[in-house]
Amino acid sequence: MDWSLIYPEYKGVIPDDRIIRRPLAFALSPASEDLARIVDQWVVLERARGDSDAAYNYWVLGRGSEPQTKRWSIAHNVLGWLD
């Protein structure tokens, strides 16, 4: 959905001086310059820590979200409870 149709005061910005590895957008009001600085700083910190790659692998590529086998337990495996 194009948010600029619903909120015409918003606009899209594509920075020319940065290489974008994956598209990501935050809709911010033009009056929220403080929030824009916070989001910019957050992105810089996430990239520096390497957390953005781990989050991308999990949330976008689905790595690490494979079904895990059930753990062995007395209640299930011995007593037959919790089927």
C-alpha positions as CSV (number, residue, x, y, z in Angstrom):
1,M,0.0,0.0,0.0
2,D,1.3,3.4,-0.9
3,W,0.9,5.4,2.3
4,S,1.4,8.7,0.4
5,L,-2.1,8.2,-1.1
6,I,-3.7,8.1,2.4
7,Y,-1.3,10.6,3.9
8,P,-0.3,13.1,1.2
9,E,1.9,15.0,3.7
10,Y,4.3,12.0,3.7
11,K,6.9,11.5,1.0
12,G,9.3,8.8,0.0
13,V,13.0,9.4,0.1
14,I,15.7,7.4,-1.7
15,P,19.2,8.5,-0.5
16,D,21.6,8.8,-3.4
17,D,24.8,8.6,-1.4
18,R,24.2,5.2,0.2
19,I,24.2,1.7,-1.1
20,I,21.0,0.0,-0.1
21,R,21.4,-3.7,0.4
22,R,17.8,-4.4,1.0
23,P,14.8,-2.1,0.8
24,L,13.3,-0.9,4.1
25,A,11.0,2.0,4.8
26,F,9.6,3.8,7.8
27,A,6.8,6.3,7.3
28,L,7.6,9.4,9.3
29,S,5.8,12.7,9.5
30,P,7.7,15.7,8.2
31,A,7.3,17.2,11.6
32,S,9.1,14.3,13.4
33,E,12.7,15.3,12.8
34,D,13.7,14.0,16.2
35,L,12.2,10.5,15.5
36,A,14.0,10.5,12.1
37,R,17.3,11.1,13.8
38,I,16.6,8.3,16.3
39,V,15.7,5.9,13.6
40,D,18.9,6.8,11.6
41,Q,21.1,6.3,14.6
42,W,19.4,3.0,15.4
43,V,20.1,1.7,11.9
44,V,23.7,2.8,12.2
45,L,24.1,0.9,15.5
46,E,22.3,-2.2,14.3
47,R,24.7,-2.4,11.3
48,A,27.7,-1.8,13.4
49,R,26.7,-4.6,15.8
50,G,25.8,-6.9,13.0
51,D,22.4,-7.5,14.3
52,S,20.7,-6.4,11.1
53,D,22.1,-9.5,9.3
54,A,20.9,-11.9,11.9
55,A,17.4,-10.3,11.9
56,Y,17.3,-10.4,8.1
57,N,18.3,-14.1,8.1
58,Y,15.6,-14.9,10.7
59,W,12.6,-12.7,9.6
60,V,13.1,-12.6,5.8
61,L,15.0,-15.7,4.9
62,G,13.4,-17.9,7.6
63,R,16.7,-19.3,8.8
64,G,16.5,-20.6,12.4
65,S,12.7,-20.9,12.2
66,E,12.7,-24.6,11.3
67,P,10.5,-26.8,13.4
68,Q,12.5,-28.3,16.3
69,T,12.0,-31.8,17.7
70,K,10.3,-32.1,21.0
71,R,12.4,-32.4,24.0
72,W,12.4,-35.7,26.0
73,S,10.3,-35.5,29.2
74,I,9.1,-37.8,31.9
75,A,5.5,-36.6,31.6
76,H,5.3,-37.3,27.9
77,N,7.7,-40.1,27.2
78,V,7.3,-42.2,30.4
79,L,3.9,-41.4,31.8
80,G,2.2,-40.7,28.5
81,W,0.8,-37.3,29.6
82,L,0.6,-34.2,27.5
83,D,-0.1,-35.9,24.2
